[in-house]
Amino acid sequence: WMLRRHGHQQLFAWALTLILGGALGNVIDRAIHGYVVDFIQVHAGGWYFPAFNVADSAITIGAILLILDELRRVRRT
């Protein structure tokens, strides 16, 4: 519904698409495996970043784009 209503706002549409796609990916993992499969582990010098997957990355990037879109919109008004 929101994509149809605000589809002309490209940054907002991309943000929603990434968030919804990532959420759907995690739901599919939970339905098939019973848990979300995390397969990317980043570490350097004894420090470990929490494991994540492509769906988590899409959700994070989508959230960042959503914040940027809102900041851009507020500055224009």
N, C-alpha and C positions, 0 to 999 in steps of 0.2 A: 504494500500500500504506500509506504513512504517513498520507495523508489519510483513508483508511478507518479506520485504527487510532486516529487522534487528531482526527477530525473534530469532536468536541464541544468542542475547544479552539479557539475562534474566531480568536484572534490568530495562533496557530500555523498554522491552516488557511489563513488569508489570506496569511501570509508564504510558505508553500510554493506556493500557487497563483500568486502574483505571480512568484516565482523560476522556477517551471516554465514559466509562460506566456511570460515574457521570454526564457528559454533557447530555448524552442520557436520563438519569433519570430525569433531570431537564426539558428537552424538552418535555418529556411525561407528566410531571406534568403541564406544561404550556398549552399543547394541550388539556388536559382533564379538568383542573380546571381554566385555565386562569391565574394562578399564581403558584409559586413554594411553596409547602407545607413544612414549617419548623416546626419540632416537638420536637427538642431537645433544651432545655433551661437550661443553666448552670448559677448558681448564688451562691455567697458565701459572707457573711458579708455585704450585701447591694450592692455588685458589681454584675452587670449582664454582661455576655458574650453574644454577638449577637446570636440569634436563628439560628440553622442550621439543616440540615438533613443528611441522609446517603450519598446522592449523593455529597453534598458539602464536606463531609469528604473524600470521594474517590478522588475527584478532588484535594484537598489539599495534601493528602498523595501521589498521583501520581506526583504532582508538586515537592514535596520534593524528591521523588525517582529520578525524572528526573534531578534535580540539583545534587544529589549525584552521579548519573551515569556520568554526564558530568565532575564533579570534579575528579572522579576516572579515567576517560579516559584521561584527561589533565595531570594528575600526571604520567600516564604510558608512555607518549610520551616525 
